[in-house]
Amino acid sequence: MIIAPSILAADFAHMAKELCEIEKAGADWVHLDVMDGHFVPNLTFGAPVIKKYRTYTSLPFDVHLMISNPDDYIEDFIDAGADIITVHIETLKNPKQTLGKIRSLGAKAGLSLNPDTNIEKIKPYINLCDVILIMTVNPGFGGQSFMYEQLEKIKILRKWLDTEKLSTIIEVDGGINHKTIQLAEQAGATAFVAGSAIFNGNYANNIKSLRNKDFIK
């Protein structure tokens, strides 16, 4: 089980401390949501900010590009320290080319889809992905409720990957807490993005609780 705290829920005024704290607390990845105010109705940060963050932790940077025209910025984010770059199928003219470019530049390639996008749209490209990210909320803002109907997508994707004997990671982002993480894991997910479920309270206890359903603070 990979736990990837979403820094959207962190204290942006003290990000150096926050990054150090989640590493000490047992996080596996750091999830960084890049939003452009165009593909999604919110703005966050870009490659220069991520480059600064990179100096404060050795954890893998899981960079989720919720932006239009991601091909124009892939090199910038890899230069900034991204270990994984996930792009949205809805934004791509040539998914095979984009995923290949990410991998050729030394990062792991991820593909994501919005809740209203049919899972069949990504099927031709699953063998080109290191990660596939299923959005279980509409992208753009943190703190939304988990969309239970997206569990079916995870189950379908798990069957495809198992049939093809692919080791691709299924990541889930949106509304993850102590209840929904169990459902997503049972459906076949192996990596989980969590915001408020980690950053509200004791980070180490919260991460242990997400990993171990019987853990009591």
Solvent accessible surface area in square Angstrom, and as a share of the most:
residue,aa,sasa,rsa
1,M,76,0.34
2,I,37,0.19
3,I,1,0.00
4,A,0,0.00
5,P,0,0.00
6,S,10,0.07
7,I,1,0.00
8,L,51,0.25
9,A,42,0.32
10,A,13,0.10
11,D,65,0.33
12,F,96,0.40
13,A,83,0.64
14,H,107,0.48
15,M,11,0.05
16,A,36,0.28
17,K,127,0.54
18,E,13,0.06
19,L,0,0.00
20,C,55,0.33
21,E,54,0.24
22,I,0,0.00
23,E,60,0.27
24,K,156,0.66
25,A,13,0.10
26,G,35,0.34
27,A,8,0.06
28,D,47,0.24
29,W,22,0.08
30,V,0,0.00
31,H,0,0.00
32,L,0,0.00
33,D,6,0.03
34,V,8,0.04
35,M,8,0.04
36,D,45,0.23
37,G,41,0.40
38,H,147,0.65
39,F,47,0.20
40,V,4,0.02
41,P,94,0.59
42,N,41,0.21
43,L,131,0.65
44,T,41,0.24
45,F,20,0.08
46,G,25,0.24
47,A,14,0.11
48,P,102,0.64
49,V,55,0.32
50,I,0,0.00
51,K,124,0.52
52,K,144,0.61
53,Y,22,0.08
54,R,56,0.20
55,T,107,0.62
56,Y,101,0.38
57,T,13,0.07
58,S,94,0.61
59,L,20,0.10
60,P,49,0.31
61,F,0,0.00
62,D,0,0.00
63,V,0,0.00
64,H,0,0.00
65,L,0,0.00
66,M,3,0.01
67,I,10,0.05
68,S,26,0.17
69,N,86,0.44
70,P,0,0.00
71,D,45,0.23
72,D,102,0.53
73,Y,101,0.38
74,I,0,0.00
75,E,94,0.42
76,D,72,0.37
77,F,7,0.03
78,I,31,0.16
79,D,112,0.58
80,A,5,0.04
81,G,18,0.17
82,A,8,0.06
83,D,58,0.30
84,I,4,0.02
85,I,0,0.00
86,T,0,0.00
87,V,0,0.00
88,H,0,0.00
89,I,6,0.03
90,E,58,0.26
91,T,27,0.16
92,L,22,0.11
93,K,197,0.84
94,N,70,0.36
95,P,14,0.09
96,K,135,0.57
97,Q,117,0.52
98,T,1,0.01
99,L,0,0.00
100,G,38,0.36
101,K,65,0.28
102,I,0,0.00
103,R,102,0.37
104,S,91,0.59
105,L,72,0.36
106,G,72,0.69
107,A,8,0.06
108,K,108,0.46
109,A,0,0.00
110,G,0,0.00
111,L,0,0.00
112,S,0,0.00
113,L,1,0.00
114,N,23,0.12
115,P,11,0.07
116,D,131,0.68
117,T,17,0.10
118,N,99,0.51
119,I,11,0.05
120,E,97,0.44
121,K,106,0.45
122,I,0,0.00
123,K,91,0.39
124,P,89,0.56
125,Y,49,0.19
126,I,10,0.05
127,N,93,0.48
128,L,41,0.20
129,C,6,0.03
130,D,35,0.18
131,V,0,0.00
132,I,0,0.00
133,L,0,0.00
134,I,1,0.00
135,M,5,0.02
136,T,0,0.00
137,V,9,0.05
138,N,81,0.42
139,P,18,0.11
140,G,3,0.03
141,F,111,0.46
142,G,59,0.56
143,G,80,0.77
144,Q,61,0.27
145,S,96,0.62
146,F,15,0.06
147,M,48,0.21
148,Y,102,0.39
149,E,111,0.50
150,Q,8,0.04
151,L,26,0.13
152,E,96,0.43
153,K,24,0.10
154,I,0,0.00
155,K,94,0.40
156,I,52,0.27
157,L,0,0.00
158,R,55,0.20
159,K,139,0.59
160,W,31,0.11
161,L,0,0.00
162,D,81,0.42
163,T,104,0.61
164,E,106,0.47
165,K,179,0.76
166,L,49,0.24
167,S,113,0.73
168,T,11,0.06
169,I,37,0.19
170,I,0,0.00
171,E,0,0.00
172,V,0,0.00
173,D,15,0.08
174,G,8,0.08
175,G,25,0.24
176,I,9,0.05
177,N,63,0.33
178,H,72,0.32
179,K,128,0.54
180,T,2,0.01
181,I,0,0.00
182,Q,61,0.27
183,L,57,0.29
184,A,0,0.00
185,E,70,0.31
186,Q,140,0.62
187,A,7,0.05
188,G,12,0.11
189,A,2,0.01
190,T,56,0.33
191,A,0,0.00
192,F,1,0.00
193,V,4,0.02
194,A,3,0.02
195,G,19,0.18
196,S,59,0.38
197,A,16,0.13
198,I,0,0.00
199,F,19,0.08
200,N,107,0.55
201,G,57,0.55
202,N,86,0.44
203,Y,42,0.16
204,A,34,0.26
205,N,43,0.22
206,N,1,0.01
207,I,2,0.01
208,K,104,0.44
209,S,13,0.09
210,L,1,0.00
211,R,81,0.30
212,N,74,0.38
213,K,77,0.33
214,D,122,0.63
215,F,63,0.26
216,I,153,0.77
217,K,145,0.61
